[in-house]
């Protein structure tokens, strides 16, 4: 089959990659559409040292085959799937789920081939059916929209608080849209005027991150994917405020953390989120996710797709096997 493969920091489009072999409890998925996210770009830069394999974890697919007869009802169904695969036996897996299992594997990120391929494997337990009224171009956003919704699971965001999202990119816009659903007034902050055009069209108050005074916001979400974004977000959050960190990136942070202590800032790390609520929002057409699509490439042009996705200001680039 065809696959986008990373080895020694180099991407390759391979046409000779072995089609994944079924095992009990797993489903083989014919990938319909996949999305390139910032984590994929950072893995290429070295965010996951020594990564070798197929990238990608945002997708919509059709179940082609299953490894257990009891799962036969899934064959032919259009699905999305969560990316974390735990051991299924430890106290963490049995209580809160696989996201923090010490033996966790992750689709396209850690010890499990991803979805930038014609076919991929996932445990049937990770799959969720896509509502019939949700097109593939919306369903492919399920994973990042769920990541945005994770914030709502972790902290109560009062609609009245002064709220800013630092980084109006792929995930940042979804975070802003999610926070705005309950009436929160969200200010989207970027480094360049050009990055704020789409947020403004979507109805957000926008501004340049350097144009706001220190301590301007009660609640700040950092989604820039770079060290400078951390610094800006910490500068902008007021004393006793809340700072949510969404970025993962290759490299070492040089952030001065003194303010966290002196100003008693609440810091929340936020990662993967719930798929079922994300699918409900997509079925309601409550979040205009397709406005974030900046291009689509066939899998055979994967290198060009990655180059496009890495350009400044570009949001979602899709791959179609």
N, C-alpha and C positions, 0 to 999 in steps of 0.2 A: 504494500500500500504506500501512499504518499504521506510524508510527515515532515514537519519542521523540527530539526534535531539540533541540539546545542552540545558541543563538545569542546573543551579547552577554550571557552569563551568565544567560539566561532559558531555561527548559525549555518546550517546546511538545509537545503530542500532535497530530501531523499525520496526516490521512487521505489526503493528496494527494501523498505522497512517491513519487518515481519508483522503480519496481521496478528493482533493479540489473541491469545488462546484462552478459551473459557475454562473456568473452574467453578465448583459448586458455590452458590451464593453471589456470583458475579453476573453482570449483564454486559454484552458487547453492544456498543452504541455506534450507529452510523451517524457521524456528526453532520448536522445540517448547516450550522453557522457557529462561529466562535469569535470572541472578541479579544483584542490585545489590550492588556491593562498595564499600568505603571509597574506592577510587580514583575511582569514578564520582561519589561525593558530593564529593570534593575537586576534581574537574574543574569541577563546577558552581560551586565557590567561587573558581576561578581558578588551580588547580594547573597547568593547561596553558594559558598565556596565548594568547588569540585562538582557542581551539578553537571550531570550528563544524561541526556534523554530528550524526550518530547515535551515541549512547553505547552502551557495553556490550561486554564481552568474555568473560563467563562464560555458557556456553550448552550445550545439547544440541539437535541438529537432524536433519533428514532431507535428504539430498542430492536436490534436485529436478531439477537439470540440470547439465551440465558443458560446458565450452567446447571440449574436445578429444575427438574420437571414441575415442582411446586410453584415456580415463578413464571410459568408459561403465559399467564394472562398479561404479562408486561410486553410480550412480543408485539411489535407494530405500534406501540404507544409513543407519542411524542413527549419527551421528558427534558427536564433539567436535572442537575445533580449537585449535591454539596461536595466540597473538595476534600474534607478531612476523613481519613480512614484510620480509626483507632484499632486497638487490639481486641476490643469488645469484651474483655474479661476483667480489667482492672477496676478499682473503685471509681476512678474518674469517668471512665466510659459508661459504667453502670449507673452513675448518678447524674452528672452534668453533660455527658456526651463525649465525643472523640476529640473535640477541639484542643484539649490540653492533655491528652494522653501522652505519657512519656515515650511510648512507642509509635506515636502518630506518624503516618505517612500522609502526603498531601498531593492531590492531583496536579501534575505539572510543576510541582515545587520541590517535593522531597520524596524520593524513592518510589515514585509512581508516575508512569508516563501520562502526559497530558492529552489535550484534545485538539492540538494543532495537527490533525491527522485525519485520514479517512474514517478510521475506527478508533475507539477507545474503550477501556474497561472501567467499570465502577461496581461496587457492591450494590445489589438491588436495594438494600436498605438506605442508600444515599439518594435514590431517585424520587422525583416528584413529577406527577403528570402535569402537562401544560394545558390550561383551559383552552377550549376550541377557539374562543374569540381573541386570543392573544397571538399575533403573528410572530414568526421567528425573529423578526427584526426588533421586537420588543422583548420576547422571552430571553434573548441572549443577554439582557441586562439584569436578569434575576439575581445573579451572584453579587454584582456591585450594589444593586439596590438593597439587597439583604444586608450588606456590610454597612450601608448608610443607616438602615433601621436598627442596627445593633446599638447605636447610641441611645435610642429610645428605651431599649431594654436595660441599659446600664445606669442611666441617670434620668431623673425627672426634669425635663426642660420646661420651665414655666414660660408661657407665651409672652409674658410682659418683660422678660429680661432682655437687656441689650445683647444681641447675639451677632457674632461675625464668623464667617468661614474664610479662612486664609488659604487661598489656592482654588481658583475657579475652573479647575480642570475636570478630568473624567469623573473622578469620585467626588470631588468638591461640589460640583453642581448637583449631584444626586443627594448629597448630604443637605445642601441648602434647600432643595425641593422637598425633601422629607421633613425637615424642621418647619418649613412653611405650611405644611398640611394642617397643623393645629393652630394657625394664626400667628405664629412667631414672626416678628419682623427681622429678617435676616439681611445683613449687609455682606455682600460678596466682595472680597478684597484680592487684588492681584498686583503684579509688578508693572504691567503694561496696560495702556488703555485698550489695545486690541484684544486682550484677554477678557475684557469686561463687556464686549459687545453682545455676546450671546446671553450672559446673565441679565443684562439690561433688557433684552428682548423678552426674556422670560418673566420680567416683572420685578426683579430684585433691585434694591438700592445697591449701588456699586461705588467703589472708590479705590484709589491707589493705596497700597499698604503703608507707604511712607507718609501719606497725607493725614494720618490719624495720630493724635497724641497718645502718649503712654496711658495705660489704665482706662482706655475708652470703652471697654466692653465687660459685661458680667460673665459671658459664656463665649468661649472661643474654640473653634474646631480647626485644627491644623491639618491640611491635606495637600501640602505642596510637594512632598517627596524630596525635600532637600533641607540641609542644615540651616540655611538662612530663614526658611519658613518657621522652624522651631523658634528661632530668636525673635522674629516678628510677633509670633503668636504670644510668646511669654511677655513681651513688652506691652502688648495691647490688653492683656487681661488684668482686671483690677484686683486689689486686695480682697481676699476671701472669695474670689471668683473661681470658675471651673475651666480647666484646659483639657480638651480631648485631643489625643494624638492618634492620627490615622496613618501617618506616613511610614513606609518601610523603604530604605534605600541603602545602596552600597556605599560604604565609607564610614568614617568615624566622626561623631558629633563633637564640636568644640564649645557647646552651649554652656554659658555660665548659669548654674542652677540656683544661685543665691536667692533670687526673688521667690522661688518656690517655698523656701523656708520663712524668709522674712515676711512675705505677704500672705503666707498660709494659703497657697493656691491648692485646690483640689485637682489632681492630675489623674486622668483616666486613659489607659491604653485601650484601644478598640479595634477589633479585627473582624472576624466572620460573623454573619448574622443570620436571622431566620428566613428561610425561603418561602414558607407558606404565606406569611403576610405580604411579602414582596409580590408573589404571584397574584394575591387578591388585589393589590393596588394596580398591577398591570392589567388585570381583567376589567377593572373599573376605569381604565384609561385615566387614572388619577395623577400620573406622573408622566410628563412628555419626554420619555426617554429617547425617542427616535430623533429628537432635535439635536442630540449629541453625536450622531453618526457623521463622521467626516470623510468616510471612504470605505469601499469594499473591494477586496482582491480575491482572486482564486488562490487556492492553497499553493499552486505551482509558482505563484509570484510572491511567496512569503517573505523573501528578503526585501523586496520593494515595499511590502506592507509594513515591515518593521522599521524601515528607514522613514517612511511616512509617519508612522506612529510616534517616532522619536523626535519629530520636529517640534519646535516651540509653539505652543498654542493649539496643537492638534488634539482633538478629543478622541472619540472612539473610532478605531479602524477595525473592520470586520474581515474575517477570513471565511471563504466558502469552499469546502472541499468539492 
